[in-house]
Amino acid sequence: MAIKDWPADERPREKLLQKGSNALTDAELLAIFLRTGTPGKSAVDLARDLLNDFGSLKALLDADLERFCQSVGLGPAKYAQLQAVLEMARRHFCEILQRGDALTSPDITRAYLSAQLRGYSYEVFACLFLDNQHRVLKLEELFRGTIDSASVYPREVAKAALQHNAAAVIFAHNHPSGISEPSQADRHITDKLKQALALFDIRVLDHFIIGDGLPYSFAEHGLI
């Protein structure tokens, strides 16, 4: 059955307009992007097949041009559209955080950091520097590679925080494996950084781990 023949409250576009984008499944969101299906399949059916093929929405979004175009219903034009959408999302969150407004929404922080660190195939450790009213001063990538006590240097983090005259910081790093749970090394280096920055009265507000799904928050789990 074509989507146009579905009940109005089950059609992805109508559902989004009535209930908001959060109410849609990954397949429904992808179906809106695809717009059309293939012979014998609706856009939602095609979206489900693609998610099964790639394994997850993240894997589809991270695919390079060659891998993306191997799937039925996808091609260079769709790839270009998707990359444009992802870049607009990154710039949207970047603009929100660079207006100088106080950082009051954990959801925006999560979304912004996830958009910035999502696509790397290696680990990246970044720091969001804030003033004493929690207004964003700068997001800076400080280290690349395996994140542990041997590769993240508290002295360098403190130096960067002082250069930006930061009163508070939020750490973030990605897990290319997709597993967002913190390792023992993640916990250890976070404690070391917190102790080092405390010497300069710089508060560590949170540490996010970016993987598949919702980023892990140290603060929400009582680890900061």
C-alpha positions as CSV (number, residue, x, y, z in Angstrom):
1,M,0.0,0.0,0.0
2,A,1.3,3.4,-0.9
3,I,2.0,5.8,1.9
4,K,-0.6,8.2,0.6
5,D,-3.2,5.5,1.3
6,W,-2.2,5.1,4.9
7,P,-4.2,6.7,7.7
8,A,-3.1,10.4,8.0
9,D,-1.7,10.0,11.5
10,E,0.6,7.1,10.3
11,R,2.1,9.0,7.4
12,P,5.6,10.2,8.3
13,R,5.2,13.8,7.2
14,E,1.8,14.2,8.8
15,K,3.0,12.5,11.9
16,L,6.0,14.9,12.1
17,L,3.8,17.9,11.7
18,Q,1.3,16.8,14.3
19,K,3.6,15.3,16.9
20,G,7.1,16.6,16.2
21,S,10.2,14.9,14.8
22,N,10.9,13.2,18.1
23,A,7.8,11.0,17.6
24,L,9.2,9.4,14.5
25,T,11.3,6.2,14.2
26,D,14.6,6.2,12.4
27,A,12.9,4.5,9.4
28,E,10.2,7.2,9.3
29,L,12.7,10.0,9.4
30,L,14.8,8.4,6.7
31,A,11.6,7.9,4.6
32,I,10.9,11.6,4.6
33,F,14.5,12.2,3.4
34,L,14.2,9.6,0.7
35,R,10.8,11.0,-0.4
36,T,10.0,8.0,-2.7
37,G,10.4,4.3,-2.5
38,T,11.2,1.7,-5.2
39,P,8.8,-0.4,-7.3
40,G,6.8,-2.5,-4.9
41,K,8.2,-0.7,-1.8
42,S,7.1,2.4,0.0
43,A,9.7,4.9,1.2
44,V,9.2,3.5,4.7
45,D,9.8,0.0,3.5
46,L,12.9,1.1,1.6
47,A,14.1,3.0,4.7
48,R,13.8,-0.2,6.9
49,D,15.7,-2.2,4.3
50,L,18.5,0.4,4.3
51,L,18.7,0.5,8.1
52,N,19.0,-3.3,8.1
53,D,21.6,-3.2,5.3
54,F,23.8,-0.7,7.0
55,G,23.1,-1.9,10.5
56,S,22.1,1.5,12.0
57,L,21.2,5.0,11.1
58,K,24.7,6.2,12.3
59,A,26.4,3.7,9.9
60,L,24.3,5.0,7.0
61,L,25.0,8.6,7.9
62,D,28.8,7.9,8.2
63,A,29.0,5.9,4.9
64,D,31.3,7.2,2.2
65,L,30.1,7.8,-1.3
66,E,31.1,4.4,-2.6
67,R,29.4,2.5,0.1
68,F,26.3,4.7,0.1
69,C,25.7,4.2,-3.6
70,Q,25.9,0.4,-3.4
71,S,22.4,0.3,-1.9
72,V,19.2,0.2,-4.0
73,G,17.4,3.5,-4.0
74,L,20.6,5.6,-3.2
75,G,22.9,7.4,-5.5
76,P,25.3,10.5,-5.7
77,A,22.4,13.0,-5.7
78,K,21.0,11.5,-2.4
79,Y,24.5,11.4,-1.0
80,A,25.0,15.1,-1.7
81,Q,21.6,15.9,-0.2
82,L,22.4,13.9,3.0
83,Q,25.8,15.6,3.4
84,A,24.2,19.0,3.0
85,V,21.6,18.1,5.7
86,L,24.3,17.0,8.1
87,E,26.4,20.1,7.5
88,M,23.4,22.3,8.1
89,A,22.8,20.5,11.4
90,R,26.4,21.1,12.5
91,R,26.3,24.8,11.5
92,H,22.9,25.2,13.2
93,F,24.1,23.9,16.6
94,C,27.4,25.8,16.2
95,E,25.5,29.1,15.6
96,I,23.3,28.4,18.7
97,L,26.4,27.9,20.9
98,Q,28.4,30.8,19.4
99,R,25.8,33.5,20.0
100,G,27.2,34.2,23.4
101,D,24.0,33.0,25.2
102,A,24.4,31.2,28.5
103,L,24.5,27.4,28.0
104,T,21.3,26.2,29.7
105,S,20.2,23.2,27.6
106,P,22.0,19.8,28.0
107,D,20.1,18.6,24.9
108,I,21.6,21.3,22.7
109,T,25.0,20.6,24.2
110,R,24.7,16.8,23.4
111,A,23.4,17.4,19.9
112,Y,26.2,19.9,19.1
113,L,29.0,17.8,20.5
114,S,27.6,14.7,18.8
115,A,27.4,16.5,15.4
116,Q,31.0,17.7,15.8
117,L,32.5,14.4,16.8
118,R,30.2,11.8,15.3
119,G,32.0,11.1,12.0
120,Y,35.6,10.4,13.1
121,S,37.0,6.9,12.7
122,Y,39.5,7.6,15.5
123,E,39.1,9.1,18.9
124,V,39.1,12.8,19.3
125,F,39.1,14.6,22.7
126,A,37.5,18.1,22.7
127,C,36.9,20.7,25.3
128,L,34.1,23.3,25.4
129,F,35.3,26.4,27.2
130,L,32.8,28.5,29.1
131,D,32.9,31.8,31.0
132,N,31.5,32.3,34.5
133,Q,28.0,32.6,33.2
134,H,28.3,29.4,31.2
135,R,28.5,31.3,27.9
136,V,30.5,29.5,25.2
137,L,33.9,30.8,24.5
138,K,35.3,28.1,22.2
139,L,35.1,24.5,21.3
140,E,38.6,23.1,20.7
141,E,39.9,19.7,19.7
142,L,42.9,19.1,21.9
143,F,44.0,15.5,21.3
144,R,43.6,12.7,18.8
145,G,44.2,9.0,19.1
146,T,43.5,6.6,22.0
147,I,42.1,8.5,24.9
148,D,43.9,7.5,28.1
149,S,46.2,9.0,30.7
150,A,49.2,8.7,28.3
151,S,47.7,10.8,25.5
152,V,45.6,13.5,27.3
153,Y,47.8,15.9,29.2
154,P,46.2,17.8,32.1
155,R,48.8,20.5,31.8
156,E,47.9,21.2,28.1
157,V,44.2,21.2,29.0
158,A,44.8,23.7,31.9
159,K,46.9,25.8,29.6
160,A,44.2,26.0,26.9
161,A,41.5,26.8,29.6
162,L,43.7,29.7,30.9
163,Q,44.3,31.0,27.4
164,H,40.6,31.2,26.9
165,N,40.1,32.7,30.4
166,A,37.5,29.9,31.0
167,A,35.7,29.5,34.3
168,A,34.2,26.1,33.4
169,V,34.7,23.4,30.9
170,I,32.8,20.5,29.3
171,F,34.8,17.6,27.9
172,A,33.8,15.3,25.1
173,H,35.3,12.5,23.2
174,N,34.0,9.9,20.7
175,H,34.1,6.2,20.7
176,P,34.4,5.0,17.1
177,S,33.2,1.5,18.3
178,G,29.8,3.1,18.9
179,I,29.8,2.0,22.6
180,S,29.3,5.1,24.7
181,E,29.9,3.5,28.1
182,P,33.1,5.0,29.8
183,S,36.2,2.8,30.1
184,Q,38.3,2.8,33.3
185,A,40.8,5.0,31.4
186,D,38.0,7.5,30.7
187,R,37.1,7.7,34.3
188,H,40.7,8.0,35.4
189,I,41.7,10.8,33.0
190,T,38.5,12.7,33.9
191,D,39.4,12.6,37.6
192,K,43.0,13.8,36.8
193,L,41.7,16.6,34.6
194,K,39.2,17.7,37.3
195,Q,41.9,17.8,39.9
196,A,44.3,19.7,37.7
197,L,41.7,22.4,36.7
198,A,40.5,22.7,40.3
199,L,44.0,24.3,41.1
200,F,42.9,27.2,38.9
201,D,39.3,27.3,40.1
202,I,38.1,26.0,36.8
203,R,35.0,23.8,37.1
204,V,34.4,20.6,35.1
205,L,30.7,20.5,34.4
206,D,30.5,17.3,32.4
207,H,32.2,14.8,30.2
208,F,30.3,13.4,27.2
209,I,31.1,10.2,25.4
210,I,29.8,10.2,21.8
211,G,28.9,6.8,20.5
212,D,25.8,5.4,18.9
213,G,22.5,6.7,20.4
214,L,22.4,9.2,23.2
215,P,25.8,10.5,24.3
216,Y,26.9,9.3,27.8
217,S,27.0,12.1,30.4
218,F,29.4,11.7,33.4
219,A,27.4,14.3,35.3
220,E,24.1,12.5,34.9
221,H,25.7,9.3,36.2
222,G,27.2,11.0,39.2
223,L,30.8,10.7,38.0
224,I,31.6,14.4,38.1
